[in-house]
Amino acid sequence: MLPDKYIADLLVRMSHYSNAIENNTITLPETVSIIVHSVIPNNVSLREFYEIDNHQYAMEYVLSANILEEKFSIDTLLKMHEILMDKLHHEKGSLNHNIMLF
């Protein structure tokens, strides 16, 4: 198992940079405040907070459920999507298209 300090750093960086490429304006120090200290900075929008918070929970799901050691399935992907979209989208975790998955 990875050290807690390493996991916290991983969660902060992955949450921040994954959301930053989607135009989330929360800074790296603000992400630390949210994830490590459970404090929401004053100038953070609720939507952007949920994007960071949900990303943290999705990564914790992947790390805690030994997902990385198992075959990655559509159910796993949908569960991650559900976590990422929680409080952000009404169709979270659903598959809306009839597509062929390889």
C-alpha positions as CSV (number, residue, x, y, z in Angstrom):
1,M,0.0,0.0,0.0
2,L,1.1,3.5,-0.7
3,P,1.9,5.9,2.1
4,D,-1.0,8.2,3.1
5,K,1.1,11.4,2.4
6,Y,1.8,10.1,-1.1
7,I,-1.9,9.3,-1.8
8,A,-3.0,12.7,-0.5
9,D,-0.5,14.4,-2.8
10,L,-1.6,12.2,-5.7
11,L,-5.3,13.0,-5.1
12,V,-4.6,16.8,-4.9
13,R,-2.5,16.9,-8.1
14,M,-4.8,14.6,-10.1
15,S,-7.9,16.5,-9.0
16,H,-6.4,19.9,-9.7
17,Y,-4.8,19.2,-13.0
18,S,-7.6,17.0,-14.4
19,N,-10.1,19.8,-13.6
20,A,-7.8,22.6,-14.7
21,I,-7.8,21.2,-18.3
22,E,-11.6,21.5,-18.2
23,N,-11.3,25.2,-17.3
24,N,-11.9,24.8,-13.5
25,T,-10.3,28.0,-12.0
26,I,-9.6,26.5,-8.5
27,T,-5.9,26.9,-7.8
28,L,-3.5,24.2,-6.6
29,P,-3.3,25.7,-3.1
30,E,-7.2,25.9,-3.0
31,T,-7.3,22.2,-4.0
32,V,-5.0,21.4,-1.1
33,S,-7.4,23.3,1.2
34,I,-10.4,21.4,-0.1
35,I,-8.9,17.9,-0.2
36,V,-6.3,17.9,2.7
37,H,-7.9,20.4,5.1
38,S,-11.6,20.0,4.2
39,V,-11.9,23.8,4.0
40,I,-13.7,25.5,1.0
41,P,-12.1,28.8,0.1
42,N,-14.4,31.8,0.0
43,N,-14.2,32.6,-3.7
44,V,-14.9,29.0,-5.0
45,S,-18.0,28.4,-7.0
46,L,-20.2,25.4,-5.9
47,R,-19.9,23.7,-9.3
48,E,-16.1,24.0,-9.3
49,F,-15.9,22.7,-5.7
50,Y,-18.0,19.6,-6.6
51,E,-15.7,19.0,-9.6
52,I,-12.7,18.8,-7.3
53,D,-14.6,16.9,-4.5
54,N,-16.0,14.4,-6.9
55,H,-12.7,13.8,-8.5
56,Q,-11.2,13.0,-5.1
57,Y,-13.9,10.5,-4.4
58,A,-13.5,8.9,-7.8
59,M,-9.8,8.4,-7.3
60,E,-10.4,7.1,-3.8
61,Y,-12.8,4.6,-5.3
62,V,-10.2,3.4,-7.8
63,L,-7.5,3.1,-5.2
64,S,-9.7,1.5,-2.5
65,A,-11.6,-1.0,-4.6
66,N,-8.4,-2.6,-6.1
67,I,-9.8,-1.6,-9.5
68,L,-6.3,-1.3,-10.9
69,E,-5.7,-5.0,-10.2
70,E,-8.9,-6.2,-11.9
71,K,-10.2,-6.2,-15.5
72,F,-11.5,-2.7,-16.2
73,S,-15.2,-3.1,-17.1
74,I,-18.0,-0.9,-18.4
75,D,-19.6,-1.2,-14.9
76,T,-16.4,0.2,-13.4
77,L,-16.3,3.1,-15.9
78,L,-20.0,3.9,-15.3
79,K,-19.4,3.9,-11.5
80,M,-16.5,6.3,-11.9
81,H,-18.6,8.5,-14.2
82,E,-21.4,8.5,-11.6
83,I,-19.0,9.6,-8.9
84,L,-17.5,12.3,-11.1
85,M,-20.9,13.7,-12.1
86,D,-22.5,13.6,-8.6
87,K,-24.3,16.9,-8.0
88,L,-23.3,18.1,-11.4
89,H,-25.5,16.2,-13.9
90,H,-28.8,14.4,-13.7
91,E,-27.8,11.5,-15.9
92,K,-24.7,10.6,-13.9
93,G,-23.4,7.1,-14.4
94,S,-25.8,6.2,-17.3
95,L,-25.0,4.9,-20.7
96,N,-27.2,6.8,-23.2
97,H,-26.0,5.5,-26.5
98,N,-26.1,2.1,-28.1
99,I,-22.5,1.8,-29.1
100,M,-20.1,-1.1,-29.7
101,L,-17.4,-1.4,-27.1
102,F,-14.2,-3.3,-28.0
